[in-house]
Amino acid sequence: MFDKIDLGEMGRMLEGMQEQAKQLEEEMASRTFTVKTGGGMVQLTMNGKGEAVDLEIDDSLLEDRESLQILLIAAINDAVKMVEDNKKHSAMNMLGGMNPFAQK
């Protein structure tokens, strides 16, 4: 089963994948993802690393702590999911077509 695997080729593929992963990480850091909750009353922007970079809150929510908490939690959860989904999608694209076990 493993007698047809070229270990030298596999090593070169792994080096290439490491370089692609580094490039992907740099690219992800430069991307931003924005979500809105409460009809736009809360707007949160995260970068591709999952760090919050901007937060806008409608002034009317400053009087309603409970609603603000609910909308902030929803915005954070939505933004984190968006970042994670993008990471998975990007990783799958990077790995697309690479099969070290394919026969030549």
Backbone as CSV, one residue per row, in Angstrom:
resi,resn,N_x,N_y,N_z,CA_x,CA_y,CA_z,C_x,C_y,C_z
1,MET,0.818,-1.195,0.000,0.000,0.000,0.000,0.863,1.259,0.000
2,PHE,1.935,1.268,0.812,2.780,2.445,0.908,4.032,2.351,0.048
3,ASP,4.171,1.281,-0.718,5.390,1.089,-1.496,5.507,2.050,-2.671
4,LYS,4.448,2.721,-3.061,4.488,3.640,-4.199,4.571,5.106,-3.768
5,ILE,4.748,5.347,-2.471,4.832,6.720,-1.977,6.265,7.208,-2.115
6,ASP,6.442,8.331,-2.761,7.746,8.973,-2.913,7.921,9.918,-1.733
7,LEU,8.756,9.519,-0.756,8.909,10.309,0.457,9.544,11.670,0.175
8,GLY,10.441,11.737,-0.822,11.029,13.014,-1.195,9.970,13.966,-1.704
9,GLU,9.089,13.462,-2.536,7.995,14.284,-3.072,7.047,14.701,-1.951
10,MET,6.799,13.781,-1.037,5.913,14.098,0.086,6.536,15.206,0.933
11,GLY,7.850,15.153,1.163,8.538,16.192,1.931,8.434,17.546,1.252
12,ARG,8.604,17.561,-0.076,8.480,18.815,-0.819,7.047,19.357,-0.732
13,MET,6.079,18.443,-0.785,4.672,18.870,-0.676,4.413,19.484,0.698
14,LEU,4.968,18.856,1.750,4.762,19.372,3.101,5.410,20.742,3.267
15,GLU,6.587,20.932,2.696,7.231,22.248,2.749,6.371,23.290,2.036
16,GLY,5.829,22.906,0.883,4.951,23.809,0.147,3.700,24.143,0.931
17,MET,3.161,23.148,1.621,1.968,23.372,2.427,2.263,24.297,3.604
18,GLN,3.452,24.168,4.193,3.827,25.053,5.295,3.909,26.497,4.811
19,GLU,4.490,26.703,3.635,4.592,28.046,3.075,3.198,28.600,2.771
20,GLN,2.334,27.751,2.212,0.964,28.185,1.916,0.220,28.523,3.200
21,ALA,0.439,27.737,4.252,-0.231,27.991,5.531,0.222,29.330,6.109
22,LYS,1.514,29.632,5.977,2.032,30.921,6.459,1.407,32.076,5.681
23,GLN,1.326,31.928,4.363,0.711,32.960,3.533,-0.762,33.121,3.879
24,LEU,-1.451,31.993,4.098,-2.866,32.027,4.448,-3.068,32.756,5.774
25,GLU,-2.201,32.494,6.739,-2.302,33.147,8.039,-2.133,34.662,7.906
26,GLU,-1.171,35.086,7.092,-0.964,36.515,6.868,-2.164,37.137,6.160
27,GLU,-2.702,36.404,5.191,-3.869,36.899,4.455,-5.076,37.004,5.383
28,MET,-5.249,36.006,6.234,-6.379,36.010,7.163,-6.309,37.206,8.106
29,ALA,-5.109,37.551,8.553,-4.948,38.662,9.488,-5.408,39.979,8.868
30,SER,-5.320,40.075,7.550,-5.682,41.328,6.889,-7.172,41.406,6.535
31,ARG,-7.883,40.298,6.636,-9.317,40.299,6.324,-10.116,40.818,7.519
32,THR,-11.263,41.407,7.214,-12.172,41.815,8.287,-13.563,41.261,8.011
33,PHE,-14.279,41.004,9.090,-15.627,40.451,9.018,-16.514,41.294,9.924
34,THR,-17.609,41.790,9.365,-18.506,42.661,10.118,-19.877,42.018,10.225
35,VAL,-20.420,42.035,11.433,-21.780,41.535,11.670,-22.581,42.643,12.337
36,LYS,-23.876,42.606,12.071,-24.807,43.559,12.682,-25.892,42.761,13.387
37,THR,-26.276,43.225,14.571,-27.390,42.614,15.296,-28.349,43.717,15.708
38,GLY,-29.559,43.294,16.041,-30.564,44.259,16.479,-30.899,45.270,15.406
39,GLY,-30.960,44.809,14.178,-31.284,45.716,13.079,-30.209,46.772,12.853
40,GLY,-28.973,46.416,13.189,-27.865,47.343,12.991,-27.550,48.192,14.211
41,MET,-28.224,47.910,15.325,-27.969,48.698,16.533,-26.599,48.389,17.134
42,VAL,-26.104,47.178,16.878,-24.758,46.788,17.289,-24.046,46.279,16.051
43,GLN,-22.863,46.794,15.818,-22.062,46.367,14.678,-20.660,46.037,15.192
44,LEU,-20.215,44.801,14.942,-18.915,44.338,15.414,-18.081,43.910,14.218
45,THR,-16.820,44.351,14.199,-15.894,43.957,13.146,-14.731,43.215,13.782
46,MET,-14.413,42.037,13.211,-13.272,41.230,13.661,-12.332,41.028,12.496
47,ASN,-11.050,40.836,12.830,-10.104,40.473,11.786,-10.066,38.954,11.652
48,GLY,-9.303,38.470,10.706,-9.243,37.036,10.443,-8.630,36.225,11.554
49,LYS,-7.980,36.886,12.508,-7.421,36.188,13.661,-8.466,36.015,14.767
50,GLY,-9.636,36.623,14.566,-10.678,36.548,15.577,-10.571,37.641,16.622
51,GLU,-9.823,38.701,16.313,-9.692,39.819,17.236,-10.696,40.905,16.872
52,ALA,-11.390,41.432,17.880,-12.316,42.537,17.641,-11.504,43.776,17.301
53,VAL,-11.876,44.430,16.200,-11.149,45.634,15.775,-12.037,46.870,15.777
54,ASP,-13.351,46.693,15.834,-14.251,47.835,15.876,-15.591,47.398,16.447
55,LEU,-16.214,48.288,17.181,-17.517,48.027,17.777,-18.307,49.324,17.781
56,GLU,-19.495,49.261,17.196,-20.386,50.424,17.198,-21.673,50.033,17.906
57,ILE,-22.108,50.895,18.815,-23.329,50.648,19.585,-24.227,51.870,19.457
58,ASP,-25.470,51.628,19.077,-26.452,52.709,18.978,-26.666,53.306,20.370
59,ASP,-26.701,54.620,20.434,-26.852,55.320,21.720,-28.086,54.881,22.497
60,SER,-29.144,54.504,21.802,-30.381,54.119,22.490,-30.198,52.861,23.346
61,LEU,-29.206,52.058,23.028,-28.980,50.836,23.805,-28.260,51.105,25.125
62,LEU,-27.680,52.270,25.268,-26.931,52.574,26.486,-27.837,52.677,27.705
63,GLU,-29.127,52.858,27.471,-30.110,52.931,28.554,-30.694,51.557,28.891
64,ASP,-30.462,50.564,28.013,-31.079,49.239,28.169,-29.982,48.166,28.237
65,ARG,-29.456,47.997,29.442,-28.318,47.090,29.645,-28.603,45.662,29.183
66,GLU,-29.767,45.135,29.491,-30.103,43.750,29.151,-30.125,43.540,27.635
67,SER,-30.759,44.443,26.920,-30.792,44.338,25.451,-29.390,44.464,24.870
68,LEU,-28.596,45.366,25.421,-27.223,45.559,24.950,-26.416,44.275,25.139
69,GLN,-26.549,43.642,26.290,-25.830,42.398,26.547,-26.232,41.315,25.548
70,ILE,-27.521,41.177,25.316,-28.022,40.160,24.383,-27.481,40.414,22.985
71,LEU,-27.527,41.664,22.540,-27.068,41.990,21.187,-25.550,41.855,21.046
72,LEU,-24.808,42.195,22.094,-23.354,42.018,22.057,-22.980,40.545,21.976
73,ILE,-23.632,39.728,22.776,-23.363,38.284,22.751,-23.680,37.717,21.370
74,ALA,-24.801,38.112,20.817,-25.173,37.634,19.477,-24.157,38.081,18.437
75,ALA,-23.716,39.317,18.513,-22.744,39.832,17.550,-21.409,39.099,17.675
76,ILE,-20.965,38.889,18.893,-19.694,38.180,19.115,-19.779,36.760,18.577
77,ASN,-20.858,36.062,18.906,-21.017,34.681,18.432,-21.077,34.607,16.906
78,ASP,-21.825,35.524,16.300,-21.927,35.536,14.836,-20.577,35.830,14.181
79,ALA,-19.844,36.786,14.740,-18.551,37.152,14.156,-17.538,36.022,14.313
80,VAL,-17.501,35.387,15.469,-16.579,34.260,15.686,-16.897,33.127,14.720
81,LYS,-18.178,32.832,14.538,-18.566,31.773,13.604,-18.152,32.133,12.180
82,MET,-18.326,33.393,11.805,-17.956,33.834,10.465,-16.446,33.668,10.237
83,VAL,-15.649,34.049,11.222,-14.190,33.920,11.116,-13.794,32.449,11.022
84,GLU,-14.371,31.613,11.881,-14.042,30.188,11.875,-14.451,29.518,10.565
85,ASP,-15.629,29.836,10.067,-16.074,29.278,8.788,-15.131,29.688,7.663
86,ASN,-14.679,30.926,7.702,-13.759,31.402,6.680,-12.412,30.682,6.776
87,LYS,-11.935,30.439,8.000,-10.678,29.702,8.183,-10.798,28.291,7.611
88,LYS,-11.909,27.625,7.912,-12.112,26.268,7.407,-12.178,26.257,5.893
89,HIS,-12.913,27.193,5.326,-13.058,27.278,3.876,-11.701,27.543,3.218
90,SER,-10.939,28.449,3.783,-9.619,28.782,3.228,-8.672,27.593,3.331
91,ALA,-8.714,26.878,4.451,-7.852,25.713,4.627,-8.219,24.621,3.624
92,MET,-9.509,24.414,3.412,-9.933,23.393,2.444,-9.490,23.777,1.034
93,ASN,-9.566,25.052,0.702,-9.099,25.504,-0.610,-7.600,25.291,-0.758
94,MET,-6.855,25.544,0.317,-5.410,25.367,0.280,-5.050,23.901,0.063
95,LEU,-5.803,23.013,0.699,-5.513,21.588,0.596,-6.088,20.955,-0.667
96,GLY,-6.974,21.653,-1.338,-7.615,21.112,-2.530,-6.619,20.622,-3.554
97,GLY,-6.818,19.397,-3.999,-5.972,18.846,-5.050,-4.692,18.228,-4.551
98,MET,-4.382,18.376,-3.271,-3.151,17.783,-2.742,-3.489,16.425,-2.141
99,ASN,-3.044,15.378,-2.778,-3.249,14.031,-2.270,-1.931,13.288,-2.357
100,PRO,-1.197,13.166,-1.259,0.096,12.522,-1.293,0.014,11.022,-1.590
101,PHE,-1.180,10.456,-1.517,-1.331,9.024,-1.736,-1.827,8.694,-3.152
102,ALA,-1.986,9.743,-3.956,-2.429,9.520,-5.340,-1.352,8.795,-6.110
103,GLN,-1.762,7.852,-6.952,-0.805,7.108,-7.763,-0.467,7.917,-9.003
104,LYS,0.790,7.859,-9.371,1.252,8.589,-10.551,1.130,7.741,-11.781
